């Protein structure tokens, strides 16, 4: 099976409460909290599409969209 290729980080900023769980679990340090304590994909080019952020987010505020999702 081919490695999934990232299309985008779909982040619902209204749902994000800034807990930082996704930032902590990201193995490649792709995510950061901005000055409003909301998650942003600071380095999307480093994302390996492991989806740990999506799986661990208690507010379901992150979805990793890959080209294989179609």
PDB file of N, CA, C and O in Angstrom:
ATOM      1  N   UNK A   1       0.850  -1.185   0.000  1.00  0.00           N
ATOM      2  CA  UNK A   1       0.000   0.000   0.000  1.00  0.00           C
ATOM      3  C   UNK A   1       0.891   1.242   0.000  1.00  0.00           C
ATOM      4  O   UNK A   1       1.897   1.302   0.708  1.00  0.00           O
ATOM      5  N   UNK A   2       0.508   2.218  -0.797  1.00  0.00           N
ATOM      6  CA  UNK A   2       1.272   3.465  -0.901  1.00  0.00           C
ATOM      7  C   UNK A   2       1.086   4.315   0.353  1.00  0.00           C
ATOM      8  O   UNK A   2       0.030   4.305   0.987  1.00  0.00           O
ATOM      9  N   UNK A   3       2.136   5.044   0.688  1.00  0.00           N
ATOM     10  CA  UNK A   3       2.074   5.949   1.829  1.00  0.00           C
ATOM     11  C   UNK A   3       1.097   7.078   1.512  1.00  0.00           C
ATOM     12  O   UNK A   3       1.173   7.664   0.433  1.00  0.00           O
ATOM     13  N   UNK A   4       0.175   7.399   2.434  1.00  0.00           N
ATOM     14  CA  UNK A   4      -0.797   8.477   2.152  1.00  0.00           C
ATOM     15  C   UNK A   4      -0.100   9.822   1.981  1.00  0.00           C
ATOM     16  O   UNK A   4       0.852  10.140   2.694  1.00  0.00           O
ATOM     17  N   UNK A   5      -0.587  10.598   1.033  1.00  0.00           N
ATOM     18  CA  UNK A   5      -0.021  11.927   0.772  1.00  0.00           C
ATOM     19  C   UNK A   5      -0.994  12.974   1.307  1.00  0.00           C
ATOM     20  O   UNK A   5      -2.189  12.943   1.016  1.00  0.00           O
ATOM     21  N   UNK A   6      -0.460  13.886   2.085  1.00  0.00           N
ATOM     22  CA  UNK A   6      -1.269  14.928   2.719  1.00  0.00           C
ATOM     23  C   UNK A   6      -1.876  15.874   1.696  1.00  0.00           C
ATOM     24  O   UNK A   6      -1.202  16.361   0.788  1.00  0.00           O
ATOM     25  N   UNK A   7      -3.165  16.118   1.868  1.00  0.00           N
ATOM     26  CA  UNK A   7      -3.835  17.146   1.075  1.00  0.00           C
ATOM     27  C   UNK A   7      -3.982  18.407   1.914  1.00  0.00           C
ATOM     28  O   UNK A   7      -3.625  19.500   1.474  1.00  0.00           O
ATOM     29  N   UNK A   8      -4.520  18.249   3.146  1.00  0.00           N
ATOM     30  CA  UNK A   8      -4.631  19.402   4.044  1.00  0.00           C
ATOM     31  C   UNK A   8      -4.933  18.974   5.473  1.00  0.00           C
ATOM     32  O   UNK A   8      -5.410  17.867   5.724  1.00  0.00           O
ATOM     33  N   UNK A   9      -4.642  19.876   6.400  1.00  0.00           N
ATOM     34  CA  UNK A   9      -5.072  19.741   7.792  1.00  0.00           C
ATOM     35  C   UNK A   9      -6.362  20.545   7.897  1.00  0.00           C
ATOM     36  O   UNK A   9      -6.341  21.770   7.780  1.00  0.00           O
ATOM     37  N   UNK A  10      -7.460  19.876   8.111  1.00  0.00           N
ATOM     38  CA  UNK A  10      -8.740  20.556   8.268  1.00  0.00           C
ATOM     39  C   UNK A  10      -8.936  20.802   9.763  1.00  0.00           C
ATOM     40  O   UNK A  10      -9.217  19.875  10.522  1.00  0.00           O
ATOM     41  N   UNK A  11      -8.784  22.057  10.175  1.00  0.00           N
ATOM     42  CA  UNK A  11      -8.841  22.413  11.591  1.00  0.00           C
ATOM     43  C   UNK A  11     -10.035  23.329  11.836  1.00  0.00           C
ATOM     44  O   UNK A  11     -10.142  24.406  11.250  1.00  0.00           O
ATOM     45  N   UNK A  12     -10.928  22.879  12.712  1.00  0.00           N
ATOM     46  CA  UNK A  12     -12.085  23.686  13.084  1.00  0.00           C
ATOM     47  C   UNK A  12     -11.687  24.518  14.299  1.00  0.00           C
ATOM     48  O   UNK A  12     -11.702  24.030  15.430  1.00  0.00           O
ATOM     49  N   UNK A  13     -11.335  25.766  14.058  1.00  0.00           N
ATOM     50  CA  UNK A  13     -10.830  26.637  15.120  1.00  0.00           C
ATOM     51  C   UNK A  13     -11.912  26.965  16.155  1.00  0.00           C
ATOM     52  O   UNK A  13     -11.588  27.298  17.295  1.00  0.00           O
ATOM     53  N   UNK A  14     -13.174  26.878  15.778  1.00  0.00           N
ATOM     54  CA  UNK A  14     -14.253  27.134  16.739  1.00  0.00           C
ATOM     55  C   UNK A  14     -14.360  25.996  17.756  1.00  0.00           C
ATOM     56  O   UNK A  14     -14.733  26.222  18.907  1.00  0.00           O
ATOM     57  N   UNK A  15     -14.035  24.788  17.333  1.00  0.00           N
ATOM     58  CA  UNK A  15     -14.120  23.637  18.226  1.00  0.00           C
ATOM     59  C   UNK A  15     -12.860  23.473  19.067  1.00  0.00           C
ATOM     60  O   UNK A  15     -12.913  22.903  20.157  1.00  0.00           O
ATOM     61  N   UNK A  16     -11.730  23.967  18.574  1.00  0.00           N
ATOM     62  CA  UNK A  16     -10.445  23.814  19.270  1.00  0.00           C
ATOM     63  C   UNK A  16     -10.452  24.632  20.566  1.00  0.00           C
ATOM     64  O   UNK A  16     -10.748  25.827  20.552  1.00  0.00           O
ATOM     65  N   UNK A  17     -10.121  23.973  21.689  1.00  0.00           N
ATOM     66  CA  UNK A  17     -10.067  24.684  22.966  1.00  0.00           C
ATOM     67  C   UNK A  17      -8.629  24.963  23.402  1.00  0.00           C
ATOM     68  O   UNK A  17      -8.400  25.498  24.487  1.00  0.00           O
ATOM     69  N   UNK A  18      -7.662  24.600  22.557  1.00  0.00           N
ATOM     70  CA  UNK A  18      -6.273  24.903  22.849  1.00  0.00           C
ATOM     71  C   UNK A  18      -5.652  24.035  23.922  1.00  0.00           C
ATOM     72  O   UNK A  18      -4.773  24.496  24.651  1.00  0.00           O
ATOM     73  N   UNK A  19      -6.084  22.794  24.038  1.00  0.00           N
ATOM     74  CA  UNK A  19      -5.564  21.914  25.093  1.00  0.00           C
ATOM     75  C   UNK A  19      -4.130  21.455  24.819  1.00  0.00           C
ATOM     76  O   UNK A  19      -3.400  21.121  25.752  1.00  0.00           O
ATOM     77  N   UNK A  20      -3.723  21.436  23.544  1.00  0.00           N
ATOM     78  CA  UNK A  20      -2.360  21.062  23.193  1.00  0.00           C
ATOM     79  C   UNK A  20      -2.092  19.574  23.089  1.00  0.00           C
ATOM     80  O   UNK A  20      -0.948  19.175  22.875  1.00  0.00           O
ATOM     81  N   UNK A  21      -3.113  18.740  23.234  1.00  0.00           N
ATOM     82  CA  UNK A  21      -2.920  17.289  23.135  1.00  0.00           C
ATOM     83  C   UNK A  21      -2.380  16.917  21.756  1.00  0.00           C
ATOM     84  O   UNK A  21      -1.463  16.103  21.650  1.00  0.00           O
ATOM     85  N   UNK A  22      -2.934  17.501  20.714  1.00  0.00           N
ATOM     86  CA  UNK A  22      -2.490  17.199  19.353  1.00  0.00           C
ATOM     87  C   UNK A  22      -1.033  17.608  19.148  1.00  0.00           C
ATOM     88  O   UNK A  22      -0.268  16.901  18.492  1.00  0.00           O
ATOM     89  N   UNK A  23      -0.661  18.747  19.711  1.00  0.00           N
ATOM     90  CA  UNK A  23       0.717  19.239  19.597  1.00  0.00           C
ATOM     91  C   UNK A  23       1.669  18.254  20.276  1.00  0.00           C
ATOM     92  O   UNK A  23       2.738  17.949  19.747  1.00  0.00           O
ATOM     93  N   UNK A  24       1.278  17.770  21.430  1.00  0.00           N
ATOM     94  CA  UNK A  24       2.107  16.834  22.196  1.00  0.00           C
ATOM     95  C   UNK A  24       2.291  15.504  21.460  1.00  0.00           C
ATOM     96  O   UNK A  24       3.392  14.952  21.459  1.00  0.00           O
ATOM     97  N   UNK A  25       1.242  14.988  20.841  1.00  0.00           N
ATOM     98  CA  UNK A  25       1.307  13.673  20.209  1.00  0.00           C
ATOM     99  C   UNK A  25       1.908  13.682  18.805  1.00  0.00           C
ATOM    100  O   UNK A  25       2.264  12.620  18.293  1.00  0.00           O
ATOM    101  N   UNK A  26       2.029  14.827  18.177  1.00  0.00           N
ATOM    102  CA  UNK A  26       2.566  14.884  16.812  1.00  0.00           C
ATOM    103  C   UNK A  26       4.045  14.486  16.811  1.00  0.00           C
ATOM    104  O   UNK A  26       4.866  15.171  17.421  1.00  0.00           O
ATOM    105  N   UNK A  27       4.395  13.379  16.129  1.00  0.00           N
ATOM    106  CA  UNK A  27       5.783  12.913  16.149  1.00  0.00           C
ATOM    107  C   UNK A  27       6.746  13.787  15.344  1.00  0.00           C
ATOM    108  O   UNK A  27       7.961  13.684  15.515  1.00  0.00           O
ATOM    109  N   UNK A  28       6.226  14.634  14.480  1.00  0.00           N
ATOM    110  CA  UNK A  28       7.069  15.469  13.613  1.00  0.00           C
ATOM    111  C   UNK A  28       6.985  16.956  13.944  1.00  0.00           C
ATOM    112  O   UNK A  28       7.500  17.780  13.187  1.00  0.00           O
ATOM    113  N   UNK A  29       6.350  17.316  15.052  1.00  0.00           N
ATOM    114  CA  UNK A  29       6.211  18.720  15.480  1.00  0.00           C
ATOM    115  C   UNK A  29       5.619  19.608  14.396  1.00  0.00           C
ATOM    116  O   UNK A  29       6.081  20.726  14.170  1.00  0.00           O
ATOM    117  N   UNK A  30       4.593  19.095  13.730  1.00  0.00           N
ATOM    118  CA  UNK A  30       3.911  19.838  12.668  1.00  0.00           C
ATOM    119  C   UNK A  30       2.986  20.896  13.263  1.00  0.00           C
ATOM    120  O   UNK A  30       2.846  21.985  12.705  1.00  0.00           O
ATOM    121  N   UNK A  31       2.362  20.584  14.378  1.00  0.00           N
ATOM    122  CA  UNK A  31       1.343  21.451  14.961  1.00  0.00           C
ATOM    123  C   UNK A  31       1.897  22.341  16.062  1.00  0.00           C
ATOM    124  O   UNK A  31       2.813  21.962  16.791  1.00  0.00           O
ATOM    125  N   UNK A  32       1.320  23.532  16.166  1.00  0.00           N
ATOM    126  CA  UNK A  32       1.662  24.481  17.228  1.00  0.00           C
ATOM    127  C   UNK A  32       0.393  25.197  17.656  1.00  0.00           C
ATOM    128  O   UNK A  32      -0.594  25.224  16.921  1.00  0.00           O
ATOM    129  N   UNK A  33       0.425  25.774  18.846  1.00  0.00           N
ATOM    130  CA  UNK A  33      -0.655  26.652  19.283  1.00  0.00           C
ATOM    131  C   UNK A  33      -0.255  28.077  18.928  1.00  0.00           C
ATOM    132  O   UNK A  33       0.874  28.495  19.185  1.00  0.00           O
ATOM    133  N   UNK A  34      -1.185  28.823  18.335  1.00  0.00           N
ATOM    134  CA  UNK A  34      -0.891  30.204  17.943  1.00  0.00           C
ATOM    135  C   UNK A  34      -1.115  31.156  19.122  1.00  0.00           C
ATOM    136  O   UNK A  34      -1.317  30.712  20.252  1.00  0.00           O
ATOM    137  N   UNK A  35      -1.081  32.448  18.860  1.00  0.00           N
ATOM    138  CA  UNK A  35      -1.222  33.437  19.930  1.00  0.00           C
ATOM    139  C   UNK A  35      -2.622  33.479  20.535  1.00  0.00           C
ATOM    140  O   UNK A  35      -2.832  34.109  21.572  1.00  0.00           O
ATOM    141  N   UNK A  36      -3.586  32.806  19.889  1.00  0.00           N
ATOM    142  CA  UNK A  36      -4.945  32.696  20.440  1.00  0.00           C
ATOM    143  C   UNK A  36      -5.173  31.329  21.077  1.00  0.00           C
ATOM    144  O   UNK A  36      -6.309  30.966  21.384  1.00  0.00           O
ATOM    145  N   UNK A  37      -4.107  30.578  21.273  1.00  0.00           N
ATOM    146  CA  UNK A  37      -4.173  29.213  21.808  1.00  0.00           C
ATOM    147  C   UNK A  37      -5.074  28.306  20.975  1.00  0.00           C
ATOM    148  O   UNK A  37      -5.841  27.510  21.517  1.00  0.00           O
ATOM    149  N   UNK A  38      -4.974  28.433  19.677  1.00  0.00           N
ATOM    150  CA  UNK A  38      -5.675  27.548  18.738  1.00  0.00           C
ATOM    151  C   UNK A  38      -4.608  26.834  17.920  1.00  0.00           C
ATOM    152  O   UNK A  38      -3.558  27.404  17.622  1.00  0.00           O
ATOM    153  N   UNK A  39      -4.883  25.583  17.558  1.00  0.00           N
ATOM    154  CA  UNK A  39      -3.892  24.806  16.826  1.00  0.00           C
ATOM    155  C   UNK A  39      -3.783  25.267  15.371  1.00  0.00           C
ATOM    156  O   UNK A  39      -4.779  25.600  14.729  1.00  0.00           O
ATOM    157  N   UNK A  40      -2.557  25.277  14.877  1.00  0.00           N
ATOM    158  CA  UNK A  40      -2.264  25.567  13.474  1.00  0.00           C
ATOM    159  C   UNK A  40      -1.239  24.555  12.985  1.00  0.00           C
ATOM    160  O   UNK A  40      -0.419  24.059  13.758  1.00  0.00           O
ATOM    161  N   UNK A  41      -1.296  24.255  11.696  1.00  0.00           N
ATOM    162  CA  UNK A  41      -0.297  23.387  11.077  1.00  0.00           C
ATOM    163  C   UNK A  41       0.871  24.271  10.653  1.00  0.00           C
ATOM    164  O   UNK A  41       0.873  24.827   9.555  1.00  0.00           O
ATOM    165  N   UNK A  42       1.859  24.397  11.527  1.00  0.00           N
ATOM    166  CA  UNK A  42       2.993  25.297  11.293  1.00  0.00           C
ATOM    167  C   UNK A  42       3.960  24.736  10.247  1.00  0.00           C
ATOM    168  O   UNK A  42       4.589  25.497   9.511  1.00  0.00           O
ATOM    169  N   UNK A  43       4.080  23.408  10.182  1.00  0.00           N
ATOM    170  CA  UNK A  43       4.993  22.769   9.235  1.00  0.00           C
ATOM    171  C   UNK A  43       4.304  21.609   8.517  1.00  0.00           C
ATOM    172  O   UNK A  43       4.687  20.455   8.710  1.00  0.00           O
ATOM    173  N   UNK A  44       3.290  21.898   7.690  1.00  0.00           N
ATOM    174  CA  UNK A  44       2.535  20.817   7.037  1.00  0.00           C
ATOM    175  C   UNK A  44       3.390  19.929   6.135  1.00  0.00           C
ATOM    176  O   UNK A  44       3.059  18.765   5.909  1.00  0.00           O
ATOM    177  N   UNK A  45       4.487  20.478   5.623  1.00  0.00           N
ATOM    178  CA  UNK A  45       5.361  19.688   4.748  1.00  0.00           C
ATOM    179  C   UNK A  45       6.043  18.536   5.487  1.00  0.00           C
ATOM    180  O   UNK A  45       6.534  17.602   4.853  1.00  0.00           O
ATOM    181  N   UNK A  46       6.080  18.593   6.830  1.00  0.00           N
ATOM    182  CA  UNK A  46       6.694  17.527   7.630  1.00  0.00           C
ATOM    183  C   UNK A  46       5.700  16.452   8.062  1.00  0.00           C
ATOM    184  O   UNK A  46       6.097  15.452   8.660  1.00  0.00           O
ATOM    185  N   UNK A  47       4.421  16.641   7.769  1.00  0.00           N
ATOM    186  CA  UNK A  47       3.373  15.715   8.213  1.00  0.00           C
ATOM    187  C   UNK A  47       3.529  14.351   7.543  1.00  0.00           C
ATOM    188  O   UNK A  47       3.713  14.263   6.329  1.00  0.00           O
ATOM    189  N   UNK A  48       3.451  13.282   8.353  1.00  0.00           N
ATOM    190  CA  UNK A  48       3.542  11.917   7.832  1.00  0.00           C
ATOM    191  C   UNK A  48       2.167  11.232   7.799  1.00  0.00           C
ATOM    192  O   UNK A  48       2.077  10.029   7.552  1.00  0.00           O
ATOM    193  N   UNK A  49       1.112  11.990   8.046  1.00  0.00           N
ATOM    194  CA  UNK A  49      -0.271  11.495   7.982  1.00  0.00           C
ATOM    195  C   UNK A  49      -0.525  10.318   8.924  1.00  0.00           C
ATOM    196  O   UNK A  49      -1.247   9.384   8.574  1.00  0.00           O
ATOM    197  N   UNK A  50       0.065  10.364  10.110  1.00  0.00           N
ATOM    198  CA  UNK A  50      -0.160   9.296  11.086  1.00  0.00           C
ATOM    199  C   UNK A  50      -1.535   9.416  11.737  1.00  0.00           C
ATOM    200  O   UNK A  50      -2.059   8.444  12.280  1.00  0.00           O
ATOM    201  N   UNK A  51      -2.112  10.609  11.679  1.00  0.00           N
ATOM    202  CA  UNK A  51      -3.442  10.907  12.217  1.00  0.00           C
ATOM    203  C   UNK A  51      -3.542  10.815  13.740  1.00  0.00           C
ATOM    204  O   UNK A  51      -4.644  10.714  14.279  1.00  0.00           O
ATOM    205  N   UNK A  52      -2.407  10.849  14.437  1.00  0.00           N
ATOM    206  CA  UNK A  52      -2.463  10.832  15.900  1.00  0.00           C
ATOM    207  C   UNK A  52      -3.185  12.061  16.427  1.00  0.00           C
ATOM    208  O   UNK A  52      -3.914  11.975  17.415  1.00  0.00           O
ATOM    209  N   UNK A  53      -2.992  13.199  15.782  1.00  0.00           N
ATOM    210  CA  UNK A  53      -3.679  14.421  16.218  1.00  0.00           C
ATOM    211  C   UNK A  53      -5.198  14.257  16.079  1.00  0.00           C
ATOM    212  O   UNK A  53      -5.961  14.619  16.974  1.00  0.00           O
ATOM    213  N   UNK A  54      -5.610  13.712  14.951  1.00  0.00           N
ATOM    214  CA  UNK A  54      -7.041  13.504  14.699  1.00  0.00           C
ATOM    215  C   UNK A  54      -7.629  12.519  15.704  1.00  0.00           C
ATOM    216  O   UNK A  54      -8.728  12.735  16.214  1.00  0.00           O
ATOM    217  N   UNK A  55      -6.913  11.456  15.985  1.00  0.00           N
ATOM    218  CA  UNK A  55      -7.402  10.421  16.895  1.00  0.00           C
ATOM    219  C   UNK A  55      -7.433  10.878  18.352  1.00  0.00           C
ATOM    220  O   UNK A  55      -8.300  10.448  19.112  1.00  0.00           O
ATOM    221  N   UNK A  56      -6.495  11.746  18.753  1.00  0.00           N
ATOM    222  CA  UNK A  56      -6.381  12.160  20.150  1.00  0.00           C
ATOM    223  C   UNK A  56      -7.163  13.416  20.494  1.00  0.00           C
ATOM    224  O   UNK A  56      -7.382  13.691  21.673  1.00  0.00           O
ATOM    225  N   UNK A  57      -7.591  14.184  19.501  1.00  0.00           N
ATOM    226  CA  UNK A  57      -8.296  15.435  19.777  1.00  0.00           C
ATOM    227  C   UNK A  57      -9.632  15.150  20.474  1.00  0.00           C
ATOM    228  O   UNK A  57     -10.504  14.506  19.890  1.00  0.00           O
ATOM    229  N   UNK A  58      -9.801  15.623  21.713  1.00  0.00           N
ATOM    230  CA  UNK A  58     -11.048  15.353  22.433  1.00  0.00           C
ATOM    231  C   UNK A  58     -12.243  16.124  21.875  1.00  0.00           C
ATOM    232  O   UNK A  58     -13.390  15.796  22.180  1.00  0.00           O
ATOM    233  N   UNK A  59     -11.981  17.142  21.064  1.00  0.00           N
ATOM    234  CA  UNK A  59     -13.060  17.966  20.522  1.00  0.00           C
ATOM    235  C   UNK A  59     -13.332  17.709  19.045  1.00  0.00           C
ATOM    236  O   UNK A  59     -14.147  18.400  18.434  1.00  0.00           O
ATOM    237  N   UNK A  60     -12.649  16.714  18.466  1.00  0.00           N
ATOM    238  CA  UNK A  60     -12.823  16.366  17.049  1.00  0.00           C
ATOM    239  C   UNK A  60     -12.590  17.568  16.135  1.00  0.00           C
ATOM    240  O   UNK A  60     -13.264  17.729  15.117  1.00  0.00           O
ATOM    241  N   UNK A  61     -11.629  18.407  16.513  1.00  0.00           N
ATOM    242  CA  UNK A  61     -11.386  19.651  15.786  1.00  0.00           C
ATOM    243  C   UNK A  61     -10.397  19.508  14.634  1.00  0.00           C
ATOM    244  O   UNK A  61     -10.208  20.453  13.868  1.00  0.00           O
ATOM    245  N   UNK A  62      -9.762  18.341  14.496  1.00  0.00           N
ATOM    246  CA  UNK A  62      -8.757  18.145  13.448  1.00  0.00           C
ATOM    247  C   UNK A  62      -9.133  16.951  12.588  1.00  0.00           C
ATOM    248  O   UNK A  62      -9.525  15.897  13.089  1.00  0.00           O
ATOM    249  N   UNK A  63      -9.004  17.143  11.279  1.00  0.00           N
ATOM    250  CA  UNK A  63      -9.158  16.033  10.336  1.00  0.00           C
ATOM    251  C   UNK A  63      -8.012  16.122   9.344  1.00  0.00           C
ATOM    252  O   UNK A  63      -7.732  17.180   8.781  1.00  0.00           O
ATOM    253  N   UNK A  64      -7.354  14.984   9.144  1.00  0.00           N
ATOM    254  CA  UNK A  64      -6.247  14.926   8.174  1.00  0.00           C
ATOM    255  C   UNK A  64      -6.839  14.417   6.862  1.00  0.00           C
ATOM    256  O   UNK A  64      -7.344  13.297   6.783  1.00  0.00           O
ATOM    257  N   UNK A  65      -6.768  15.258   5.843  1.00  0.00           N
ATOM    258  CA  UNK A  65      -7.278  14.894   4.528  1.00  0.00           C
ATOM    259  C   UNK A  65      -6.101  14.446   3.670  1.00  0.00           C
ATOM    260  O   UNK A  65      -5.142  15.193   3.478  1.00  0.00           O
ATOM    261  N   UNK A  66      -6.180  13.229   3.161  1.00  0.00           N
ATOM    262  CA  UNK A  66      -5.135  12.714   2.285  1.00  0.00           C
ATOM    263  C   UNK A  66      -5.688  12.538   0.879  1.00  0.00           C
ATOM    264  O   UNK A  66      -6.902  12.533   0.673  1.00  0.00           O
ATOM    265  N   UNK A  67      -4.794  12.397  -0.075  1.00  0.00           N
ATOM    266  CA  UNK A  67      -5.223  12.211  -1.460  1.00  0.00           C
ATOM    267  C   UNK A  67      -5.906  10.861  -1.636  1.00  0.00           C
ATOM    268  O   UNK A  67      -6.648  10.663  -2.599  1.00  0.00           O
ATOM    269  N   UNK A  68      -5.662   9.927  -0.711  1.00  0.00           N
ATOM    270  CA  UNK A  68      -6.284   8.602  -0.778  1.00  0.00           C
ATOM    271  C   UNK A  68      -7.693   8.583  -0.183  1.00  0.00           C
ATOM    272  O   UNK A  68      -8.370   7.557  -0.241  1.00  0.00           O
ATOM    273  N   UNK A  69      -8.144   9.711   0.391  1.00  0.00           N
ATOM    274  CA  UNK A  69      -9.474   9.778   1.027  1.00  0.00           C
ATOM    275  C   UNK A  69     -10.624   9.799   0.025  1.00  0.00           C
ATOM    276  O   UNK A  69     -11.774   9.595   0.416  1.00  0.00           O
ATOM    277  N   UNK A  70     -10.351  10.035  -1.230  1.00  0.00           N
ATOM    278  CA  UNK A  70     -11.391  10.225  -2.233  1.00  0.00           C
ATOM    279  C   UNK A  70     -12.243   9.041  -2.408  1.00  0.00           C
ATOM    280  O   UNK A  70     -13.165   9.059  -3.224  1.00  0.00           O
TER     281      UNK A  70
END
